[in-house]
Amino acid sequence: MRRACFATDSRRLIMPAFGVTTGGLDLRHQAMRGLFDHQSLVAHMLGRDRIYSVRFANLLG
């Protein structure tokens, strides 16, 4: 699933860049290693009518 999302672990927050690359952020990518505490990391994905919050452990890889 590709959606614009905010990702946070309550210490850091990554916000989406709304444009042609929106939806391209992969929280499992090597560039993201060490930035977040994976046990508390949550992706808040923007849906059409609401925000869907998904814990990192539940994201498909």
CHARMM-style PDB file with segment names, atoms N, HN, CA, C and O in Angstrom:
ATOM      1  N   MET     1       0.843  -1.165   0.000  1.00  0.00      PROA
ATOM      2  CA  MET     1       0.000   0.000   0.000  1.00  0.00      PROA
ATOM      3  C   MET     1       0.893   1.235   0.000  1.00  0.00      PROA
ATOM      4  O   MET     1       1.883   1.297   0.729  1.00  0.00      PROA
ATOM      5  N   ARG     2       0.545   2.184  -0.798  1.00  0.00      PROA
ATOM      6  HN  ARG     2      -0.259   2.134  -1.390  1.00  0.00      PROA
ATOM      7  CA  ARG     2       1.295   3.436  -0.841  1.00  0.00      PROA
ATOM      8  C   ARG     2       0.357   4.574  -0.506  1.00  0.00      PROA
ATOM      9  O   ARG     2      -0.638   4.808  -1.193  1.00  0.00      PROA
ATOM     10  N   ARG     3       0.690   5.272   0.559  1.00  0.00      PROA
ATOM     11  HN  ARG     3       1.497   5.082   1.117  1.00  0.00      PROA
ATOM     12  CA  ARG     3      -0.106   6.419   1.000  1.00  0.00      PROA
ATOM     13  C   ARG     3       0.836   7.463   1.556  1.00  0.00      PROA
ATOM     14  O   ARG     3       1.911   7.134   2.057  1.00  0.00      PROA
ATOM     15  N   ALA     4       0.441   8.712   1.470  1.00  0.00      PROA
ATOM     16  HN  ALA     4      -0.432   8.980   1.063  1.00  0.00      PROA
ATOM     17  CA  ALA     4       1.177   9.760   2.178  1.00  0.00      PROA
ATOM     18  C   ALA     4       1.059   9.449   3.667  1.00  0.00      PROA
ATOM     19  O   ALA     4      -0.017   9.089   4.143  1.00  0.00      PROA
ATOM     20  N   CYS     5       2.161   9.585   4.401  1.00  0.00      PROA
ATOM     21  HN  CYS     5       3.036   9.878   4.014  1.00  0.00      PROA
ATOM     22  CA  CYS     5       2.074   9.249   5.823  1.00  0.00      PROA
ATOM     23  C   CYS     5       3.022  10.095   6.658  1.00  0.00      PROA
ATOM     24  O   CYS     5       4.006  10.648   6.166  1.00  0.00      PROA
ATOM     25  N   PHE     6       2.690  10.172   7.927  1.00  0.00      PROA
ATOM     26  HN  PHE     6       1.891   9.723   8.326  1.00  0.00      PROA
ATOM     27  CA  PHE     6       3.565  10.721   8.954  1.00  0.00      PROA
ATOM     28  C   PHE     6       4.079   9.520   9.719  1.00  0.00      PROA
ATOM     29  O   PHE     6       3.322   8.585   9.980  1.00  0.00      PROA
ATOM     30  N   ALA     7       5.336   9.526  10.078  1.00  0.00      PROA
ATOM     31  HN  ALA     7       5.951  10.286   9.866  1.00  0.00      PROA
ATOM     32  CA  ALA     7       5.901   8.428  10.860  1.00  0.00      PROA
ATOM     33  C   ALA     7       6.512   9.018  12.124  1.00  0.00      PROA
ATOM     34  O   ALA     7       7.256   9.997  12.072  1.00  0.00      PROA
ATOM     35  N   THR     8       6.186   8.404  13.265  1.00  0.00      PROA
ATOM     36  HN  THR     8       5.582   7.608  13.307  1.00  0.00      PROA
ATOM     37  CA  THR     8       6.719   8.911  14.525  1.00  0.00      PROA
ATOM     38  C   THR     8       6.931   7.781  15.522  1.00  0.00      PROA
ATOM     39  O   THR     8       6.235   6.766  15.502  1.00  0.00      PROA
ATOM     40  N   ASP     9       7.909   7.984  16.390  1.00  0.00      PROA
ATOM     41  HN  ASP     9       8.475   8.809  16.406  1.00  0.00      PROA
ATOM     42  CA  ASP     9       8.134   7.071  17.511  1.00  0.00      PROA
ATOM     43  C   ASP     9       8.020   7.837  18.824  1.00  0.00      PROA
ATOM     44  O   ASP     9       8.507   7.376  19.856  1.00  0.00      PROA
ATOM     45  N   SER    10       7.381   9.000  18.792  1.00  0.00      PROA
ATOM     46  HN  SER    10       6.985   9.375  17.954  1.00  0.00      PROA
ATOM     47  CA  SER    10       7.197   9.924  19.917  1.00  0.00      PROA
ATOM     48  C   SER    10       8.445  10.731  20.225  1.00  0.00      PROA
ATOM     49  O   SER    10       8.413  11.619  21.077  1.00  0.00      PROA
ATOM     50  N   ARG    11       9.545  10.434  19.544  1.00  0.00      PROA
ATOM     51  HN  ARG    11       9.571   9.713  18.852  1.00  0.00      PROA
ATOM     52  CA  ARG    11      10.762  11.224  19.680  1.00  0.00      PROA
ATOM     53  C   ARG    11      11.051  12.009  18.419  1.00  0.00      PROA
ATOM     54  O   ARG    11      11.478  13.162  18.470  1.00  0.00      PROA
ATOM     55  N   ARG    12      10.814  11.368  17.286  1.00  0.00      PROA
ATOM     56  HN  ARG    12      10.468  10.431  17.244  1.00  0.00      PROA
ATOM     57  CA  ARG    12      11.064  11.972  15.983  1.00  0.00      PROA
ATOM     58  C   ARG    12       9.809  11.850  15.131  1.00  0.00      PROA
ATOM     59  O   ARG    12       8.967  10.978  15.349  1.00  0.00      PROA
ATOM     60  N   LEU    13       9.707  12.745  14.159  1.00  0.00      PROA
ATOM     61  HN  LEU    13      10.390  13.453  13.982  1.00  0.00      PROA
ATOM     62  CA  LEU    13       8.567  12.742  13.249  1.00  0.00      PROA
ATOM     63  C   LEU    13       9.054  13.008  11.839  1.00  0.00      PROA
ATOM     64  O   LEU    13       9.813  13.949  11.603  1.00  0.00      PROA
ATOM     65  N   ILE    14       8.619  12.182  10.905  1.00  0.00      PROA
ATOM     66  HN  ILE    14       8.003  11.418  11.097  1.00  0.00      PROA
ATOM     67  CA  ILE    14       8.872  12.433   9.492  1.00  0.00      PROA
ATOM     68  C   ILE    14       7.532  12.743   8.862  1.00  0.00      PROA
ATOM     69  O   ILE    14       6.570  11.992   9.017  1.00  0.00      PROA
ATOM     70  N   MET    15       7.477  13.860   8.147  1.00  0.00      PROA
ATOM     71  HN  MET    15       8.260  14.470   8.020  1.00  0.00      PROA
ATOM     72  CA  MET    15       6.244  14.291   7.497  1.00  0.00      PROA
ATOM     73  C   MET    15       6.362  14.074   5.996  1.00  0.00      PROA
ATOM     74  O   MET    15       7.467  14.090   5.453  1.00  0.00      PROA
ATOM     75  N   PRO    16       5.228  13.869   5.316  1.00  0.00      PROA
ATOM     76  CA  PRO    16       5.277  13.612   3.873  1.00  0.00      PROA
ATOM     77  C   PRO    16       5.587  14.874   3.079  1.00  0.00      PROA
ATOM     78  O   PRO    16       5.269  15.990   3.489  1.00  0.00      PROA
ATOM     79  N   ALA    17       6.211  14.660   1.943  1.00  0.00      PROA
ATOM     80  HN  ALA    17       6.469  13.753   1.609  1.00  0.00      PROA
ATOM     81  CA  ALA    17       6.387  15.732   0.968  1.00  0.00      PROA
ATOM     82  C   ALA    17       5.290  15.515  -0.057  1.00  0.00      PROA
ATOM     83  O   ALA    17       5.328  14.540  -0.808  1.00  0.00      PROA
ATOM     84  N   PHE    18       4.326  16.397  -0.100  1.00  0.00      PROA
ATOM     85  HN  PHE    18       4.295  17.189   0.509  1.00  0.00      PROA
ATOM     86  CA  PHE    18       3.200  16.219  -1.008  1.00  0.00      PROA
ATOM     87  C   PHE    18       3.625  16.610  -2.415  1.00  0.00      PROA
ATOM     88  O   PHE    18       3.812  17.790  -2.710  1.00  0.00      PROA
ATOM     89  N   GLY    19       3.774  15.625  -3.271  1.00  0.00      PROA
ATOM     90  HN  GLY    19       3.622  14.666  -3.031  1.00  0.00      PROA
ATOM     91  CA  GLY    19       4.200  15.846  -4.645  1.00  0.00      PROA
ATOM     92  C   GLY    19       4.270  14.527  -5.379  1.00  0.00      PROA
ATOM     93  O   GLY    19       3.611  13.561  -4.994  1.00  0.00      PROA
ATOM     94  N   VAL    20       5.062  14.478  -6.430  1.00  0.00      PROA
ATOM     95  HN  VAL    20       5.597  15.263  -6.743  1.00  0.00      PROA
ATOM     96  CA  VAL    20       5.122  13.276  -7.268  1.00  0.00      PROA
ATOM     97  C   VAL    20       5.705  12.076  -6.540  1.00  0.00      PROA
ATOM     98  O   VAL    20       5.426  10.942  -6.930  1.00  0.00      PROA
ATOM     99  N   THR    21       6.509  12.279  -5.489  1.00  0.00      PROA
ATOM    100  HN  THR    21       6.735  13.200  -5.172  1.00  0.00      PROA
ATOM    101  CA  THR    21       7.111  11.153  -4.773  1.00  0.00      PROA
ATOM    102  C   THR    21       6.330  10.775  -3.511  1.00  0.00      PROA
ATOM    103  O   THR    21       6.782   9.919  -2.751  1.00  0.00      PROA
ATOM    104  N   THR    22       5.170  11.392  -3.273  1.00  0.00      PROA
ATOM    105  HN  THR    22       4.803  12.087  -3.891  1.00  0.00      PROA
ATOM    106  CA  THR    22       4.365  11.052  -2.104  1.00  0.00      PROA
ATOM    107  C   THR    22       4.004   9.576  -2.156  1.00  0.00      PROA
ATOM    108  O   THR    22       3.554   9.076  -3.187  1.00  0.00      PROA
ATOM    109  N   GLY    23       4.199   8.892  -1.061  1.00  0.00      PROA
ATOM    110  HN  GLY    23       4.564   9.298  -0.223  1.00  0.00      PROA
ATOM    111  CA  GLY    23       3.910   7.463  -1.006  1.00  0.00      PROA
ATOM    112  C   GLY    23       5.143   6.615  -1.256  1.00  0.00      PROA
ATOM    113  O   GLY    23       5.052   5.388  -1.274  1.00  0.00      PROA
ATOM    114  N   GLY    24       6.293   7.245  -1.450  1.00  0.00      PROA
ATOM    115  HN  GLY    24       6.366   8.242  -1.436  1.00  0.00      PROA
ATOM    116  CA  GLY    24       7.506   6.507  -1.743  1.00  0.00      PROA
ATOM    117  C   GLY    24       8.403   6.266  -0.541  1.00  0.00      PROA
ATOM    118  O   GLY    24       9.460   5.651  -0.681  1.00  0.00      PROA
ATOM    119  N   LEU    25       8.011   6.734   0.633  1.00  0.00      PROA
ATOM    120  HN  LEU    25       7.153   7.234   0.747  1.00  0.00      PROA
ATOM    121  CA  LEU    25       8.820   6.543   1.831  1.00  0.00      PROA
ATOM    122  C   LEU    25       8.675   5.110   2.327  1.00  0.00      PROA
ATOM    123  O   LEU    25       7.566   4.644   2.587  1.00  0.00      PROA
ATOM    124  N   ASP    26       9.793   4.420   2.455  1.00  0.00      PROA
ATOM    125  HN  ASP    26      10.694   4.798   2.244  1.00  0.00      PROA
ATOM    126  CA  ASP    26       9.783   3.042   2.956  1.00  0.00      PROA
ATOM    127  C   ASP    26      10.464   3.043   4.312  1.00  0.00      PROA
ATOM    128  O   ASP    26      11.680   3.213   4.398  1.00  0.00      PROA
ATOM    129  N   LEU    27       9.694   2.855   5.365  1.00  0.00      PROA
ATOM    130  HN  LEU    27       8.706   2.717   5.295  1.00  0.00      PROA
ATOM    131  CA  LEU    27      10.260   2.888   6.718  1.00  0.00      PROA
ATOM    132  C   LEU    27      11.213   1.735   6.984  1.00  0.00      PROA
ATOM    133  O   LEU    27      11.952   1.766   7.969  1.00  0.00      PROA
ATOM    134  N   ARG    28      11.214   0.715   6.126  1.00  0.00      PROA
ATOM    135  HN  ARG    28      10.615   0.690   5.326  1.00  0.00      PROA
ATOM    136  CA  ARG    28      12.146  -0.405   6.263  1.00  0.00      PROA
ATOM    137  C   ARG    28      13.427  -0.208   5.458  1.00  0.00      PROA
ATOM    138  O   ARG    28      14.324  -1.050   5.501  1.00  0.00      PROA
ATOM    139  N   HSD    29      13.516   0.902   4.722  1.00  0.00      PROA
ATOM    140  HN  HSD    29      12.787   1.586   4.686  1.00  0.00      PROA
ATOM    141  CA  HSD    29      14.690   1.170   3.894  1.00  0.00      PROA
ATOM    142  C   HSD    29      15.920   1.387   4.775  1.00  0.00      PROA
ATOM    143  O   HSD    29      15.816   1.881   5.897  1.00  0.00      PROA
ATOM    144  N   GLN    30      17.065   1.016   4.257  1.00  0.00      PROA
ATOM    145  HN  GLN    30      17.150   0.615   3.345  1.00  0.00      PROA
ATOM    146  CA  GLN    30      18.335   1.140   4.986  1.00  0.00      PROA
ATOM    147  C   GLN    30      18.586   2.570   5.466  1.00  0.00      PROA
ATOM    148  O   GLN    30      19.168   2.758   6.534  1.00  0.00      PROA
ATOM    149  N   ALA    31      18.165   3.570   4.711  1.00  0.00      PROA
ATOM    150  HN  ALA    31      17.692   3.416   3.843  1.00  0.00      PROA
ATOM    151  CA  ALA    31      18.386   4.969   5.089  1.00  0.00      PROA
ATOM    152  C   ALA    31      17.636   5.345   6.367  1.00  0.00      PROA
ATOM    153  O   ALA    31      17.984   6.330   7.018  1.00  0.00      PROA
ATOM    154  N   MET    32      16.619   4.576   6.731  1.00  0.00      PROA
ATOM    155  HN  MET    32      16.337   3.775   6.203  1.00  0.00      PROA
ATOM    156  CA  MET    32      15.818   4.851   7.929  1.00  0.00      PROA
ATOM    157  C   MET    32      16.343   4.152   9.176  1.00  0.00      PROA
ATOM    158  O   MET    32      15.893   4.438  10.286  1.00  0.00      PROA
ATOM    159  N   ARG    33      17.287   3.244   9.001  1.00  0.00      PROA
ATOM    160  HN  ARG    33      17.653   3.012   8.100  1.00  0.00      PROA
ATOM    161  CA  ARG    33      17.818   2.484  10.150  1.00  0.00      PROA
ATOM    162  C   ARG    33      18.443   3.409  11.179  1.00  0.00      PROA
ATOM    163  O   ARG    33      19.213   4.309  10.844  1.00  0.00      PROA
ATOM    164  N   GLY    34      18.102   3.177  12.420  1.00  0.00      PROA
ATOM    165  HN  GLY    34      17.476   2.446  12.692  1.00  0.00      PROA
ATOM    166  CA  GLY    34      18.682   3.940  13.515  1.00  0.00      PROA
ATOM    167  C   GLY    34      17.969   5.249  13.804  1.00  0.00      PROA
ATOM    168  O   GLY    34      18.285   5.904  14.797  1.00  0.00      PROA
ATOM    169  N   LEU    35      17.013   5.653  12.966  1.00  0.00      PROA
ATOM    170  HN  LEU    35      16.757   5.120  12.160  1.00  0.00      PROA
ATOM    171  CA  LEU    35      16.314   6.910  13.201  1.00  0.00      PROA
ATOM    172  C   LEU    35      15.192   6.770  14.222  1.00  0.00      PROA
ATOM    173  O   LEU    35      14.902   7.711  14.961  1.00  0.00      PROA
ATOM    174  N   PHE    36      14.567   5.609  14.266  1.00  0.00      PROA
ATOM    175  HN  PHE    36      14.803   4.844  13.666  1.00  0.00      PROA
ATOM    176  CA  PHE    36      13.391   5.409  15.100  1.00  0.00      PROA
ATOM    177  C   PHE    36      13.555   4.213  16.019  1.00  0.00      PROA
ATOM    178  O   PHE    36      14.312   3.283  15.741  1.00  0.00      PROA
ATOM    179  N   ASP    37      12.817   4.266  17.130  1.00  0.00      PROA
ATOM    180  HN  ASP    37      12.202   5.021  17.356  1.00  0.00      PROA
ATOM    181  CA  ASP    37      12.658   3.103  17.994  1.00  0.00      PROA
ATOM    182  C   ASP    37      11.530   2.277  17.377  1.00  0.00      PROA
ATOM    183  O   ASP    37      10.369   2.679  17.442  1.00  0.00      PROA
ATOM    184  N   HSD    38      11.854   1.135  16.783  1.00  0.00      PROA
ATOM    185  HN  HSD    38      12.797   0.808  16.731  1.00  0.00      PROA
ATOM    186  CA  HSD    38      10.873   0.346  16.048  1.00  0.00      PROA
ATOM    187  C   HSD    38       9.733  -0.175  16.914  1.00  0.00      PROA
ATOM    188  O   HSD    38       8.646  -0.441  16.401  1.00  0.00      PROA
ATOM    189  N   GLN    39       9.957  -0.323  18.204  1.00  0.00      PROA
ATOM    190  HN  GLN    39      10.840  -0.107  18.620  1.00  0.00      PROA
ATOM    191  CA  GLN    39       8.884  -0.818  19.070  1.00  0.00      PROA
ATOM    192  C   GLN    39       7.784   0.213  19.259  1.00  0.00      PROA
ATOM    193  O   GLN    39       6.638  -0.153  19.522  1.00  0.00      PROA
ATOM    194  N   SER    40       8.109   1.499  19.130  1.00  0.00      PROA
ATOM    195  HN  SER    40       9.040   1.796  18.917  1.00  0.00      PROA
ATOM    196  CA  SER    40       7.083   2.528  19.301  1.00  0.00      PROA
ATOM    197  C   SER    40       6.792   3.289  17.999  1.00  0.00      PROA
ATOM    198  O   SER    40       6.034   4.259  18.005  1.00  0.00      PROA
ATOM    199  N   LEU    41       7.390   2.852  16.891  1.00  0.00      PROA
ATOM    200  HN  LEU    41       8.006   2.064  16.886  1.00  0.00      PROA
ATOM    201  CA  LEU    41       7.199   3.518  15.599  1.00  0.00      PROA
ATOM    202  C   LEU    41       5.808   3.242  15.034  1.00  0.00      PROA
ATOM    203  O   LEU    41       5.370   2.093  14.968  1.00  0.00      PROA
ATOM    204  N   VAL    42       5.127   4.301  14.631  1.00  0.00      PROA
ATOM    205  HN  VAL    42       5.483   5.234  14.684  1.00  0.00      PROA
ATOM    206  CA  VAL    42       3.792   4.211  14.045  1.00  0.00      PROA
ATOM    207  C   VAL    42       3.757   5.049  12.778  1.00  0.00      PROA
ATOM    208  O   VAL    42       4.252   6.176  12.754  1.00  0.00      PROA
ATOM    209  N   ALA    43       3.172   4.493  11.728  1.00  0.00      PROA
ATOM    210  HN  ALA    43       2.771   3.578  11.747  1.00  0.00      PROA
ATOM    211  CA  ALA    43       2.930   5.238  10.489  1.00  0.00      PROA
ATOM    212  C   ALA    43       1.471   5.685  10.516  1.00  0.00      PROA
ATOM    213  O   ALA    43       0.568   4.864  10.676  1.00  0.00      PROA
ATOM    214  N   HSD    44       1.247   6.973  10.362  1.00  0.00      PROA
ATOM    215  HN  HSD    44       1.981   7.640  10.232  1.00  0.00      PROA
ATOM    216  CA  HSD    44      -0.103   7.540  10.301  1.00  0.00      PROA
ATOM    217  C   HSD    44      -0.366   7.859   8.834  1.00  0.00      PROA
ATOM    218  O   HSD    44       0.087   8.882   8.320  1.00  0.00      PROA
ATOM    219  N   MET    45      -1.106   6.968   8.163  1.00  0.00      PROA
ATOM    220  HN  MET    45      -1.474   6.137   8.581  1.00  0.00      PROA
ATOM    221  CA  MET    45      -1.328   7.090   6.724  1.00  0.00      PROA
ATOM    222  C   MET    45      -2.600   7.879   6.436  1.00  0.00      PROA
ATOM    223  O   MET    45      -3.638   7.664   7.062  1.00  0.00      PROA
ATOM    224  N   LEU    46      -2.500   8.789   5.486  1.00  0.00      PROA
ATOM    225  HN  LEU    46      -1.657   8.964   4.978  1.00  0.00      PROA
ATOM    226  CA  LEU    46      -3.632   9.632   5.133  1.00  0.00      PROA
ATOM    227  C   LEU    46      -4.547   8.901   4.160  1.00  0.00      PROA
ATOM    228  O   LEU    46      -4.144   8.568   3.045  1.00  0.00      PROA
ATOM    229  N   GLY    47      -5.767   8.658   4.585  1.00  0.00      PROA
ATOM    230  HN  GLY    47      -6.095   8.929   5.490  1.00  0.00      PROA
ATOM    231  CA  GLY    47      -6.773   8.054   3.719  1.00  0.00      PROA
ATOM    232  C   GLY    47      -7.662   9.129   3.131  1.00  0.00      PROA
ATOM    233  O   GLY    47      -7.437  10.320   3.346  1.00  0.00      PROA
ATOM    234  N   ARG    48      -8.654   8.712   2.401  1.00  0.00      PROA
ATOM    235  HN  ARG    48      -8.837   7.744   2.226  1.00  0.00      PROA
ATOM    236  CA  ARG    48      -9.567   9.671   1.773  1.00  0.00      PROA
ATOM    237  C   ARG    48     -10.377  10.437   2.818  1.00  0.00      PROA
ATOM    238  O   ARG    48     -10.564  11.648   2.703  1.00  0.00      PROA
ATOM    239  N   ASP    49     -10.858   9.719   3.842  1.00  0.00      PROA
ATOM    240  HN  ASP    49     -10.706   8.735   3.935  1.00  0.00      PROA
ATOM    241  CA  ASP    49     -11.730  10.345   4.836  1.00  0.00      PROA
ATOM    242  C   ASP    49     -11.207  10.272   6.270  1.00  0.00      PROA
ATOM    243  O   ASP    49     -11.844  10.785   7.190  1.00  0.00      PROA
ATOM    244  N   ARG    50     -10.065   9.645   6.461  1.00  0.00      PROA
ATOM    245  HN  ARG    50      -9.547   9.228   5.714  1.00  0.00      PROA
ATOM    246  CA  ARG    50      -9.538   9.511   7.822  1.00  0.00      PROA
ATOM    247  C   ARG    50      -8.056   9.197   7.789  1.00  0.00      PROA
ATOM    248  O   ARG    50      -7.469   9.026   6.720  1.00  0.00      PROA
ATOM    249  N   ILE    51      -7.454   9.122   8.968  1.00  0.00      PROA
ATOM    250  HN  ILE    51      -7.931   9.260   9.836  1.00  0.00      PROA
ATOM    251  CA  ILE    51      -6.049   8.750   9.133  1.00  0.00      PROA
ATOM    252  C   ILE    51      -6.005   7.343   9.692  1.00  0.00      PROA
ATOM    253  O   ILE    51      -6.705   7.028  10.654  1.00  0.00      PROA
ATOM    254  N   TYR    52      -5.179   6.492   9.087  1.00  0.00      PROA
ATOM    255  HN  TYR    52      -4.611   6.748   8.305  1.00  0.00      PROA
ATOM    256  CA  TYR    52      -5.009   5.114   9.537  1.00  0.00      PROA
ATOM    257  C   TYR    52      -3.657   5.002  10.233  1.00  0.00      PROA
ATOM    258  O   TYR    52      -2.626   5.323   9.641  1.00  0.00      PROA
ATOM    259  N   SER    53      -3.654   4.555  11.471  1.00  0.00      PROA
ATOM    260  HN  SER    53      -4.492   4.295  11.952  1.00  0.00      PROA
ATOM    261  CA  SER    53      -2.416   4.404  12.235  1.00  0.00      PROA
ATOM    262  C   SER    53      -2.021   2.938  12.262  1.00  0.00      PROA
ATOM    263  O   SER    53      -2.809   2.083  12.665  1.00  0.00      PROA
ATOM    264  N   VAL    54      -0.789   2.648  11.830  1.00  0.00      PROA
ATOM    265  HN  VAL    54      -0.149   3.343  11.503  1.00  0.00      PROA
ATOM    266  CA  VAL    54      -0.306   1.276  11.740  1.00  0.00      PROA
ATOM    267  C   VAL    54       1.051   1.189  12.425  1.00  0.00      PROA
ATOM    268  O   VAL    54       1.970   1.939  12.097  1.00  0.00      PROA
ATOM    269  N   ARG    55       1.170   0.270  13.377  1.00  0.00      PROA
ATOM    270  HN  ARG    55       0.423  -0.339  13.643  1.00  0.00      PROA
ATOM    271  CA  ARG    55       2.451   0.070  14.062  1.00  0.00      PROA
ATOM    272  C   ARG    55       3.472  -0.513  13.088  1.00  0.00      PROA
ATOM    273  O   ARG    55       3.106  -1.266  12.185  1.00  0.00      PROA
ATOM    274  N   PHE    56       4.729  -0.176  13.262  1.00  0.00      PROA
ATOM    275  HN  PHE    56       5.026   0.435  13.996  1.00  0.00      PROA
ATOM    276  CA  PHE    56       5.803  -0.637  12.386  1.00  0.00      PROA
ATOM    277  C   PHE    56       5.822  -2.157  12.262  1.00  0.00      PROA
ATOM    278  O   PHE    56       6.029  -2.694  11.174  1.00  0.00      PROA
ATOM    279  N   ALA    57       5.605  -2.846  13.379  1.00  0.00      PROA
ATOM    280  HN  ALA    57       5.436  -2.410  14.263  1.00  0.00      PROA
ATOM    281  CA  ALA    57       5.625  -4.311  13.372  1.00  0.00      PROA
ATOM    282  C   ALA    57       4.546  -4.903  12.466  1.00  0.00      PROA
ATOM    283  O   ALA    57       4.674  -6.046  12.025  1.00  0.00      PROA
ATOM    284  N   ASN    58       3.493  -4.149  12.184  1.00  0.00      PROA
ATOM    285  HN  ASN    58       3.388  -3.221  12.542  1.00  0.00      PROA
ATOM    286  CA  ASN    58       2.397  -4.632  11.361  1.00  0.00      PROA
ATOM    287  C   ASN    58       2.530  -4.227   9.896  1.00  0.00      PROA
ATOM    288  O   ASN    58       1.691  -4.607   9.078  1.00  0.00      PROA
ATOM    289  N   LEU    59       3.560  -3.469   9.551  1.00  0.00      PROA
ATOM    290  HN  LEU    59       4.241  -3.161  10.215  1.00  0.00      PROA
ATOM    291  CA  LEU    59       3.767  -3.089   8.148  1.00  0.00      PROA
ATOM    292  C   LEU    59       4.342  -4.262   7.389  1.00  0.00      PROA
ATOM    293  O   LEU    59       5.236  -4.956   7.874  1.00  0.00      PROA
ATOM    294  N   LEU    60       3.829  -4.475   6.208  1.00  0.00      PROA
ATOM    295  HN  LEU    60       3.104  -3.911   5.814  1.00  0.00      PROA
ATOM    296  CA  LEU    60       4.330  -5.567   5.370  1.00  0.00      PROA
ATOM    297  C   LEU    60       5.639  -5.158   4.720  1.00  0.00      PROA
ATOM    298  O   LEU    60       5.804  -4.010   4.307  1.00  0.00      PROA
ATOM    299  N   GLY    61       6.554  -6.085   4.632  1.00  0.00      PROA
ATOM    300  HN  GLY    61       6.420  -7.017   4.967  1.00  0.00      PROA
ATOM    301  CA  GLY    61       7.859  -5.773   4.059  1.00  0.00      PROA
ATOM    302  C   GLY    61       8.118  -6.395   2.743  1.00  0.00      PROA
ATOM    303  OT1 GLY    61       9.188  -6.200   2.168  1.00  0.00      PROA
TER     304      GLY     61
END
